[in-house]
Amino acid sequence: MIPPLVSFVAWNRLGLTARNLKALLDTTDDFELHLVDNNSQDGTWEYLQDMKDSRIKSKTRFEVNRGPIYAANYNLAKRKDSQYFITVDSDVNIHTSGWASRFLEAFNQFPEIGLLGAVSQEYYNRYRQPIIKKEKNNVCYLQVFRGFVEGCCQCLRPELLERIGYWNEENCMGDVEICFRICSGTSYKIGFLPVVEIDQTQFVPCNKCDATSFCNHISKGKSCFSLREEKYRNPQFRNKYGWKYQQYVKEINEGGRTVYCASVHDGKSMEKHCYNRHLSEENFKYYIDNAN
């Protein structure tokens, strides 16, 4: 079996990147780790270049930030046939030893699962949508019937990805849209995997950061977190372009297109499937103009 591909995209917040990459790699699990720096300005790229682990297969720096979906699909386009895909956000700190194996174990036990996510206990406490516990051979997951699975840490089955392709670049709604496509257009289920425990601490004080030697922001009297907050535009993007997702849902429900989404990183997918390049490039330009 091909080891899963793990995607990790960093954008500023060097303190969290250093803390959480260390936790991600603190396991004997085998996987192929692909690192992307989405045009950070705080020393993140220098830190990533210094990292050494045989499981790290690529390190890429984008000259401009075109948004999180552009970066996620860049790594997804590297996936081999029959390879599981795991995405881990830079603010996810994994506590569970053998976490990647736990994902694969659950997929092996439950062939109906297409996507599983790990979320913090805080998220579980806030989640109000119906879920049903499924258990087999001492492995369990929580199946989601309505709503979506938080996108901070997700594992996707390769057979599912053959059906749905990439995250949608035309609306860039991420976890919301991909869960909609899975539940409305395939027979696969989505859910949470509680055995993989994480936290999403949003701040690391400079005096507790393991990467201060790489940070170029301390000398400016700021932290890597203040830099990120100055440029974080996801809520504003959703407010401005949320209509694109509603339009997409309508097209799916009316049978105007399939649930497969192409990507600018995969020319063949764009040739074979519907792709509105104008909408996608408008989204990328929003981030270029507002998040760099």
WOUR-V658064 format. One record per residue. N is the residue number from 1. RES is the residue in one letter. OMEGA is omega in radians with two decimals (NA if undefined). D_CENTER is the distance of its C-alpha to the mean C-alpha in whole Angstrom. Layout:
N:RES:OMEGA:D_CENTER
N:RES:OMEGA:D_CENTER
This chain:
1:M:3.11:23
2:I:3.08:20
3:P:-3.13:18
4:P:3.03:14
5:L:3.11:12
6:V:-3.14:9
7:S:3.10:7
8:F:-3.12:7
9:V:-3.14:8
10:A:3.04:11
11:W:-3.06:13
12:N:-3.07:16
13:R:-3.13:16
14:L:-3.12:18
15:G:3.11:19
16:L:3.14:16
17:T:-3.13:14
18:A:-3.13:17
19:R:-2.96:18
20:N:3.03:14
21:L:3.08:14
22:K:3.12:18
23:A:-3.14:17
24:L:-3.08:14
25:L:-3.10:17
26:D:-3.14:19
27:T:3.08:20
28:T:3.12:22
29:D:3.07:19
30:D:3.06:19
31:F:3.07:16
32:E:-3.07:15
33:L:3.11:13
34:H:-3.05:12
35:L:3.07:12
36:V:2.98:12
37:D:-3.04:14
38:N:3.13:13
39:N:3.04:17
40:S:-3.13:17
41:Q:-3.00:21
42:D:-3.09:21
43:G:-3.13:22
44:T:-3.11:18
45:W:3.11:19
46:E:3.10:22
47:Y:-3.13:21
48:L:3.13:18
49:Q:-3.11:21
50:D:-3.09:23
51:M:3.14:21
52:K:3.06:22
53:D:-3.06:21
54:S:-3.13:22
55:R:3.08:19
56:I:-3.05:17
57:K:3.10:18
58:S:3.04:17
59:K:-3.06:16
60:T:3.04:16
61:R:3.04:17
62:F:-3.14:17
63:E:3.03:20
64:V:3.08:19
65:N:3.10:15
66:R:3.11:15
67:G:-3.06:12
68:P:-3.11:8
69:I:3.09:8
70:Y:-3.11:11
71:A:-3.14:9
72:A:-3.13:6
73:N:3.06:9
74:Y:3.10:11
75:N:3.13:10
76:L:3.13:10
77:A:3.10:13
78:K:-3.05:14
79:R:3.07:14
80:K:3.04:18
81:D:3.13:19
82:S:3.14:19
83:Q:3.03:16
84:Y:-3.13:13
85:F:3.13:10
86:I:3.07:8
87:T:-3.13:4
88:V:3.11:5
89:D:-3.06:6
90:S:3.11:9
91:D:-3.14:11
92:V:3.07:10
93:N:-3.06:14
94:I:-3.12:14
95:H:-2.94:18
96:T:3.03:18
97:S:-3.11:20
98:G:-3.02:19
99:W:-3.13:16
100:A:3.10:15
101:S:3.12:18
102:R:3.06:18
103:F:-3.07:15
104:L:3.10:17
105:E:3.14:20
106:A:3.10:19
107:F:3.12:18
108:N:-3.12:22
109:Q:-3.05:24
110:F:-3.09:22
111:P:3.13:22
112:E:-3.10:21
113:I:3.02:18
114:G:-3.09:15
115:L:3.04:12
116:L:3.11:12
117:G:3.00:10
118:A:3.14:11
119:V:-3.13:12
120:S:3.08:15
121:Q:3.10:19
122:E:3.13:19
123:Y:3.08:16
124:Y:-3.10:19
125:N:-3.13:22
126:R:-3.01:21
127:Y:-3.05:19
128:R:3.12:22
129:Q:-3.12:22
130:P:3.04:23
131:I:3.13:22
132:I:3.13:24
133:K:3.08:24
134:K:-3.06:24
135:E:3.11:26
136:K:3.10:27
137:N:3.10:29
138:N:3.03:28
139:V:3.14:24
140:C:2.96:22
141:Y:-3.12:20
142:L:-3.07:20
143:Q:3.13:20
144:V:-3.13:18
145:F:3.06:21
146:R:-3.09:20
147:G:-3.08:17
148:F:3.11:14
149:V:3.13:11
150:E:-2.99:9
151:G:-3.03:6
152:C:-3.14:6
153:C:-3.05:6
154:Q:3.02:7
155:C:-3.09:9
156:L:3.13:11
157:R:-3.12:14
158:P:3.12:16
159:E:3.07:18
160:L:-3.11:16
161:L:3.06:14
162:E:-3.13:18
163:R:-2.97:18
164:I:3.09:16
165:G:-2.98:14
166:Y:2.91:12
167:W:-3.05:10
168:N:3.14:13
169:E:-3.10:14
170:E:3.07:17
171:N:3.04:16
172:C:3.13:12
173:M:2.94:12
174:G:-3.03:8
175:D:-3.13:8
176:V:-3.05:12
177:E:-3.09:13
178:I:3.08:11
179:C:3.06:13
180:F:-3.12:16
181:R:-3.14:16
182:I:-3.04:16
183:C:-3.07:19
184:S:-3.02:21
185:G:3.09:21
186:T:3.10:21
187:S:-3.09:22
188:Y:3.14:19
189:K:3.06:18
190:I:3.12:15
191:G:3.12:15
192:F:3.07:15
193:L:-3.00:16
194:P:-3.10:18
195:V:3.05:19
196:V:-3.06:16
197:E:3.14:16
198:I:2.86:14
199:D:3.11:15
200:Q:3.03:14
201:T:-3.02:17
202:Q:-3.09:17
203:F:3.03:20
204:V:3.12:21
205:P:-3.11:25
206:C:-3.10:26
207:N:3.08:29
208:K:-3.11:26
209:C:-3.14:24
210:D:-3.03:24
211:A:-3.09:23
212:T:-3.14:26
213:S:3.13:28
214:F:-3.01:25
215:C:3.09:25
216:N:-3.06:27
217:H:-3.13:26
218:I:-3.11:28
219:S:3.14:32
220:K:3.12:31
221:G:3.13:31
222:K:3.04:27
223:S:3.09:24
224:C:-3.12:21
225:F:3.09:20
226:S:3.09:22
227:L:3.13:21
228:R:-3.11:18
229:E:3.11:19
230:E:-3.01:22
231:K:-3.08:19
232:Y:-3.01:16
233:R:-3.12:17
234:N:3.13:14
235:P:3.13:17
236:Q:3.10:19
237:F:-3.12:17
238:R:3.12:17
239:N:-3.08:21
240:K:-2.98:22
241:Y:3.11:20
242:G:3.14:19
243:W:-3.13:22
244:K:3.12:20
245:Y:3.12:18
246:Q:3.09:22
247:Q:-3.14:23
248:Y:3.11:21
249:V:3.13:21
250:K:3.13:25
251:E:3.11:25
252:I:-3.09:23
253:N:-3.14:26
254:E:3.11:29
255:G:-3.11:28
256:G:3.09:27
257:R:-3.13:24
258:T:3.14:22
259:V:3.09:19
260:Y:3.10:18
261:C:3.11:16
262:A:3.13:17
263:S:3.08:15
264:V:3.12:17
265:H:-3.07:16
266:D:-3.07:18
267:G:3.14:22
268:K:3.13:23
269:S:-3.14:20
270:M:3.11:22
271:E:-3.01:25
272:K:-3.01:25
273:H:3.12:23
274:C:3.12:23
275:Y:3.12:21
276:N:-3.04:22
277:R:-3.14:22
278:H:-3.14:24
279:L:-3.13:21
280:S:-3.10:18
281:E:3.05:20
282:E:3.10:21
283:N:-3.14:17
284:F:-3.12:17
285:K:3.10:20
286:Y:-3.13:20
287:Y:3.09:17
288:I:-3.08:19
289:D:-2.97:22
290:N:-3.01:21
291:A:3.11:18
292:N:NA:20
